[in-house]
Amino acid sequence: MFDNLTDRLNATLKKIKGQGRLTEDNIKDTMREVRMALLEADVALSVVKSFTDTVKERALGKEVMQSMSPGQALLKVVNEELVKTMGEANESLDLSAAPPVVILMAGLQGSGKTTTVAKLSRLLIERHNKSVMVVSADVYRPAAIEQLKTLASEVGANFFPSSVDQKPVKIVKAAIAQAKKQFNDVLIVDTAGRLHIDEQMMDEIRQVHAAANPTETLFVVDSMTGQDAANTAKAFDEALPLTGVVLTKTDGDARGGAALSIRQITGKPIKFLGVGEKTDALEPFHPDRVASRLLGMGDALSLVEEIERKVDKDKAEKLAKKLQKGKGFDLDDYREQLTQMINMGGMSAMMDKIPGMSNVPQNVKNKVNDKDFSRQIALINSMTHKEKIFPNLINGSRRKRIATGAGLEVQDVNKLMKQYKQAQKMMKKMSKGGMAKMMRGLQGQMGQGQGFPF
């Protein structure tokens, strides 16, 4: 996420950190480079000017100039101003209204609105223990209604049916009545998107908004449109009282212009980031954590929260106890660890959250291939029960059979066995202190950019 901007900011700030003291000249040079990095990231010019002027003013102040480590002091100022630009703190959804709390989703066609409805439903169900109903008021695209029905079933939300011959306002009123009858906590309304902003669209969505009287009106926008995302959000806000923005497709956005422009241009908070295609790929937006990632400092808090949410604690505890009793870490255990990694989005999804990863050479990062996890699982599935428990039995002929069974080559089996042995050694080192020590050890390995061998 925002890789290009991260690399540019890192390179620029690394130069100044290496200098013994700050002067007006080297601060001016640094801010010129920061300005260029932000403009290349498609951050709005007004935001860039305001940001660089404030950082420069603070950098020339006493807190930085008289600091024992001026480079670090400047980095602190840049970090604080990035956080301010993006909105200070996470602004969560207001779920305190009388149920059903209505959330209205607005946005242009192709922004990922319907998928975001499903992602938000899953997040509310799994993390907030809410019963959720969803409804589509997009009467122009029958496929959108069907898509929402399928996604609702996938994430466990109630689906209120609608059809293209109905009026959007009537659909919304009927959905609210049904959500009340079923005692649903939240009703999420998916509205029609358009290819561009037009007055007819705005009139319709104003009518839907009036009928729904939503607690939250979220504007869903594609991160990869850069500062245009902020300008479109501003235009929508002039027609509708938006309460926040959902920035989608940030996993494919190497620039970051939208994230840095939206708050300043619209005055509205970014509430969520879409970070992938799966229905669990929605993260609450924390300006401080995103600033930390932008400056190559990782995002340990989000990583720990993800581990807490997605790692099966019972299985981890069972493995810890097994290792404590002196029983070995076998290939079944290794397969379980690989599965857990895939559930967390794989190593590539975790890279920018691991502190210290900015210091790992790019050629090493490029070797990370999450498909290897799936291949290794296929190879382990191709083994007999005895081979998984006693890996030393796996000789040349067995390796050939295992490779054929998984549709892979013998060298793939060799690679698997090498990486399994490295993981086995790591687990042996961490086995004496139970699950807590294992998790600390794993965190340490990941902090050094090691983790599971690539």
C-alpha positions in Angstrom: 0.0 0.0 0.0 1.4 3.4 -1.1 4.8 1.8 -1.8 6.1 4.6 -4.1 5.4 7.3 -1.6 6.9 5.3 1.2 10.1 4.7 -0.7 10.4 8.4 -1.7 9.8 9.7 1.8 12.2 7.1 3.3 15.0 8.0 0.9 14.5 11.7 1.5 14.3 11.5 5.3 17.2 9.1 5.5 19.5 11.7 4.0 18.6 14.3 6.6 18.8 11.8 9.5 22.5 11.2 8.6 23.4 14.8 9.0 24.8 16.1 12.3 22.7 19.2 12.5 19.9 20.8 10.7 20.3 24.1 8.8 17.8 26.3 7.0 19.4 25.1 3.7 19.2 21.4 4.3 15.6 21.7 5.7 14.7 23.6 2.6 16.2 21.0 0.3 14.5 18.2 2.3 11.1 19.9 2.1 11.5 20.4 -1.7 12.0 16.7 -2.1 9.1 15.9 0.2 6.9 18.3 -1.8 7.9 16.5 -5.1 7.2 13.1 -3.5 3.7 14.2 -2.5 2.9 15.8 -5.8 4.1 12.6 -7.6 1.8 10.7 -5.3 -1.1 12.8 -6.7 -1.8 14.6 -3.4 -3.8 17.8 -4.0 -1.5 20.9 -4.4 -3.3 22.8 -1.6 -2.7 19.9 0.8 1.0 19.6 -0.3 1.5 23.4 0.2 -0.1 23.4 3.6 1.7 20.3 4.8 5.2 21.4 3.7 4.8 24.9 5.0 3.8 23.7 8.4 6.6 21.1 8.6 9.2 23.7 7.5 8.0 26.2 10.1 8.1 23.6 12.9 11.5 22.2 11.6 13.0 25.7 11.9 11.6 26.0 15.5 13.4 25.3 18.7 12.0 21.8 19.3 13.9 20.6 16.2 16.9 22.9 15.8 18.0 22.4 19.5 17.4 18.7 19.6 20.2 16.2 20.3 19.2 14.2 17.3 17.7 16.7 14.8 17.1 14.1 12.1 14.9 12.1 14.4 13.2 15.3 15.6 12.3 16.2 12.0 11.0 12.7 11.4 8.7 13.1 14.4 7.4 16.4 13.1 6.7 14.9 9.6 4.9 11.9 11.3 2.7 14.2 13.4 1.8 16.4 10.5 0.9 13.4 8.3 -1.4 12.2 11.1 -3.0 15.7 11.3 -3.4 15.9 7.5 -5.3 12.5 7.5 -7.5 13.3 10.5 -5.8 12.8 13.9 -7.6 9.6 15.0 -9.9 6.8 13.9 -13.5 7.9 13.7 -15.7 4.8 14.1 -19.3 4.3 13.0 -22.0 5.7 15.2 -24.0 2.6 16.2 -25.7 4.1 19.2 -28.9 5.2 17.5 -32.1 3.2 18.0 -32.0 0.0 15.8 -32.0 -0.5 13.0 -29.1 1.9 12.5 -29.2 2.8 8.8 -26.0 3.2 6.9 -26.3 4.6 3.3 -23.6 3.8 0.8 -23.0 6.3 -2.0 -20.4 6.4 -4.8 -19.6 6.3 -8.5 -20.0 3.1 -10.6 -16.9 0.8 -10.3 -15.8 2.2 -7.0 -16.4 -1.2 -5.2 -19.6 -0.1 -3.4 -21.5 -3.4 -3.4 -18.4 -5.4 -2.3 -17.8 -2.8 0.4 -21.4 -3.3 1.7 -20.6 -7.0 2.1 -17.2 -6.3 3.8 -18.8 -3.8 6.2 -21.6 -6.3 7.0 -19.0 -9.0 7.8 -17.0 -6.5 10.0 -20.1 -5.5 12.0 -21.2 -9.1 12.4 -17.8 -10.5 13.4 -16.3 -7.7 15.4 -19.3 -5.9 16.8 -21.7 -8.8 17.1 -24.4 -7.0 15.2 -27.3 -8.6 13.2 -27.1 -6.9 9.8 -29.6 -6.6 6.9 -28.6 -5.4 3.4 -30.7 -4.0 0.6 -29.9 -2.8 -2.9 -31.7 0.3 -4.2 -29.8 0.1 -7.5 -32.7 -0.5 -9.8 -30.6 0.1 -12.9 -28.4 -2.9 -12.7 -30.1 -6.3 -12.0 -26.7 -7.8 -11.6 -25.9 -5.5 -8.7 -29.0 -6.9 -6.8 -28.0 -10.5 -7.5 -24.3 -9.7 -6.5 -25.5 -8.3 -3.2 -27.7 -11.3 -2.6 -24.8 -13.7 -3.1 -22.4 -11.7 -1.0 -24.9 -11.4 1.8 -25.3 -15.1 2.0 -21.5 -15.4 2.1 -21.0 -13.1 5.0 -24.1 -14.1 7.0 -26.2 -10.9 6.5 -29.9 -10.9 5.9 -30.8 -9.9 2.4 -33.9 -7.8 1.6 -35.1 -8.5 -1.9 -35.7 -5.8 -4.4 -36.3 -5.6 -8.2 -35.7 -3.2 -11.1 -39.4 -2.3 -11.5 -39.5 -0.8 -8.0 -38.8 2.8 -6.9 -35.6 3.2 -4.8 -37.5 5.2 -2.1 -40.2 2.5 -1.7 -37.4 -0.2 -1.5 -35.7 1.6 1.3 -38.9 2.2 3.3 -39.9 -1.4 3.0 -36.4 -2.6 4.0 -36.5 -0.4 7.1 -39.9 -1.8 8.1 -38.7 -5.3 7.7 -35.4 -4.7 9.6 -37.6 -3.4 12.5 -39.8 -6.5 12.4 -36.7 -8.8 12.4 -35.0 -6.7 15.2 -31.9 -6.2 13.0 -29.3 -3.9 14.6 -28.1 -2.4 11.3 -29.5 -1.9 7.8 -27.0 -1.1 5.0 -28.4 0.5 1.9 -26.5 0.1 -1.4 -27.4 2.9 -3.8 -27.0 3.2 -7.6 -23.7 4.3 -8.9 -23.1 6.3 -12.1 -20.2 6.8 -14.4 -20.1 10.5 -13.5 -21.8 12.9 -11.2 -25.1 14.1 -12.7 -28.0 16.1 -11.4 -30.5 13.2 -11.9 -28.4 10.9 -9.8 -28.0 13.5 -7.1 -31.8 14.1 -7.0 -32.5 10.4 -6.6 -29.9 9.9 -3.9 -31.3 12.9 -2.0 -34.7 11.4 -2.0 -33.3 8.0 -0.9 -31.4 9.8 1.9 -34.5 11.6 3.0 -36.5 8.3 3.1 -33.8 6.4 4.9 -32.7 9.2 7.4 -29.4 7.4 7.8 -27.2 7.6 10.9 -24.1 7.2 8.6 -23.8 8.3 5.0 -20.6 6.8 3.6 -19.0 7.8 0.3 -17.2 4.9 -1.3 -14.4 5.9 -3.6 -11.5 4.2 -5.5 -8.2 5.1 -4.0 -6.4 4.8 -7.3 -8.2 7.9 -8.7 -5.8 10.0 -6.4 -6.9 13.6 -5.7 -9.9 13.1 -8.0 -11.3 10.9 -5.3 -11.2 13.9 -2.9 -12.8 16.2 -5.5 -15.6 13.7 -6.2 -16.2 13.2 -2.5 -16.5 17.0 -2.1 -19.1 17.2 -4.9 -21.1 14.4 -3.2 -20.8 16.2 0.2 -22.4 19.3 -1.3 -25.4 17.2 -2.3 -25.5 14.9 0.7 -24.5 15.3 4.3 -21.7 12.7 4.3 -20.4 11.4 7.6 -17.3 9.6 6.2 -15.4 8.0 3.4 -14.5 4.5 2.5 -11.3 4.3 0.4 -11.3 1.1 -1.7 -8.5 -0.7 -3.6 -5.7 0.7 -1.4 -3.8 -2.6 -1.8 -3.2 -1.7 -5.5 -2.5 2.0 -4.9 1.2 2.7 -4.9 0.7 6.5 -4.6 -1.6 7.4 -1.7 -2.8 10.8 -3.0 -6.4 10.1 -2.0 -5.6 9.1 1.6 -3.6 12.3 2.1 -6.1 14.7 0.3 -9.6 13.6 1.3 -9.7 15.0 4.9 -8.3 18.3 4.0 -10.4 18.9 0.9 -13.8 17.5 2.2 -13.4 17.9 6.0 -14.8 14.4 6.2 -13.0 11.5 7.9 -11.8 8.4 6.1 -13.5 5.6 8.2 -12.3 2.5 6.4 -9.8 1.2 3.9 -10.5 -1.6 1.4 -7.3 -3.6 1.4 -8.2 -6.6 -0.9 -10.9 -8.4 -2.8 -12.0 -10.9 -0.1 -14.9 -10.0 2.2 -12.6 -9.7 5.3 -10.3 -7.2 3.6 -11.7 -4.0 5.2 -9.7 -2.1 7.9 -10.7 0.8 10.1 -8.7 3.8 9.1 -6.2 4.9 11.8 -4.3 8.0 10.6 -1.4 7.4 13.0 -0.9 3.8 11.8 -1.1 4.8 8.1 1.5 7.6 8.8 3.7 5.0 10.5 3.5 2.8 7.4 4.2 5.7 5.0 7.4 6.4 6.9 8.5 2.8 6.8 8.0 2.2 10.5 5.5 -0.6 10.1 2.1 -0.9 11.9 2.6 -3.3 14.8 -0.8 -2.5 16.4 -2.8 -3.5 13.3 -0.6 -6.6 12.9 -1.2 -7.7 16.5 -4.9 -7.1 16.2 -5.0 -9.2 13.0 -3.1 -12.0 14.7 -5.6 -11.8 17.6 -8.5 -12.0 15.2 -7.4 -14.6 12.7 -5.0 -17.0 14.5 -6.9 -20.0 16.0 -5.8 -19.6 19.6 -7.0 -23.2 20.6 -4.8 -24.7 17.9 -1.9 -22.5 18.8 -2.2 -23.4 22.5 -2.5 -27.1 21.6 0.7 -26.9 19.5 2.5 -25.0 22.4 1.6 -27.8 24.8 2.6 -30.5 22.4 6.1 -28.9 22.0 6.4 -28.4 25.7 5.9 -32.1 26.2 8.9 -32.7 24.0 6.8 -34.0 21.0 8.2 -32.9 17.7 6.9 -30.2 15.2 5.7 -32.4 12.3 4.5 -31.7 8.8 0.9 -31.6 9.9 1.8 -28.8 12.3 3.7 -27.0 9.6 0.7 -27.3 7.2 -1.5 -25.7 10.0 1.0 -22.8 10.3 0.9 -22.2 6.5 -2.9 -22.3 6.6 -2.9 -19.6 9.3 -0.6 -17.4 7.3 -2.9 -17.7 4.2 -5.9 -16.8 6.4 -4.0 -13.6 7.4 -3.5 -12.7 3.8 0.0 -14.2 3.4 3.3 -12.5 4.0 2.9 -10.0 1.2 -0.2 -8.5 2.9 1.7 -8.3 6.2 4.9 -6.8 4.8 4.1 -3.1 5.3 2.8 -3.8 8.8 6.0 -5.4 10.1 8.3 -2.9 11.8 11.8 -2.8 10.2 10.6 -4.1 6.8 11.6 -0.8 5.1 15.2 -1.8 5.8 14.9 -5.1 3.9 16.3 -4.8 0.4 13.6 -4.7 -2.4 15.1 -7.8 -4.1 14.5 -9.8 -0.9 10.9 -8.5 -0.6 10.3 -9.4 -4.3 11.1 -13.1 -3.4 8.0 -13.3 -1.2 5.5 -15.4 -3.1 2.3 -16.4 -1.2 1.6 -19.1 -3.9 4.5 -21.0 -2.3 2.3 -21.6 0.8 -0.5 -23.2 -1.3 2.1 -25.3 -3.2 3.6 -26.5 0.1 0.1 -27.4 1.5 -0.6 -29.4 -1.7 2.6 -31.3 -1.3 1.9 -32.1 2.4 -1.6 -33.2 1.4 0.0 -35.6 -1.1 1.9 -37.4 1.7 0.8 -40.4 3.7 -0.2 -39.9 7.4 3.1 -41.7 8.4 5.2 -39.4 6.2 3.7 -36.3 7.9 4.4 -37.6 11.4 7.8 -39.1 10.5 9.3 -36.8 7.8 12.7 -38.7 7.9 11.0 -41.5 6.1 10.8 -39.3 3.0 13.5 -40.7 0.7 14.1 -40.2 -3.1 11.3 -42.4 -4.4 8.8 -41.1 -1.9 9.7 -37.5 -2.9 9.0 -38.4 -6.5 5.6 -39.9 -5.6 4.6 -36.8 -3.4 5.6 -34.4 -6.2 3.6 -36.3 -8.8 0.6 -36.5 -6.5 0.6 -32.7 -6.1 1.3 -32.0 -9.8 4.7 -30.5 -8.9 8.4 -31.2 -9.3 10.8 -33.1 -6.9 12.7 -29.8 -6.4 9.5 -28.4 -4.9 9.5 -31.2 -2.4 13.2 -30.5 -1.6 12.4 -26.8 -1.0 9.5 -27.7 1.2 11.6 -30.0 3.4 14.4 -27.4 3.7 11.9 -24.7 4.8 10.1 -27.1 7.1 13.4 -27.9 8.9 14.1 -24.2 9.4 10.6 -23.7 10.8 11.1 -26.8 13.0 14.3 -25.3 14.5 12.5 -22.0 15.2 9.7 -23.8 16.9 12.1 -25.8 19.0 13.8 -22.6 20.3 10.5 -21.1 21.2 8.9 -24.2 22.8 9.9 -23.8 26.4 7.7 -20.9 27.4 4.3 -21.9 26.0 2.1 -20.0 23.6 3.1 -16.5 24.9 6.8 -17.1 24.3 6.1 -18.7 20.9 4.2 -15.6 19.8 6.9 -13.3 21.2 9.5 -15.3 19.3 7.5 -15.3 16.1 7.1 -11.5 16.4 10.9 -11.2 16.9 11.6 -13.3 13.8 9.1 -11.2 11.8 10.6 -7.9 13.1 13.9 -9.0 11.7 12.3 -9.6 8.3 12.7 -13.4 8.7 9.3 -15.0 9.7 8.6 -18.2 7.7 11.4 -18.8 5.2 10.3 -17.5 1.7 
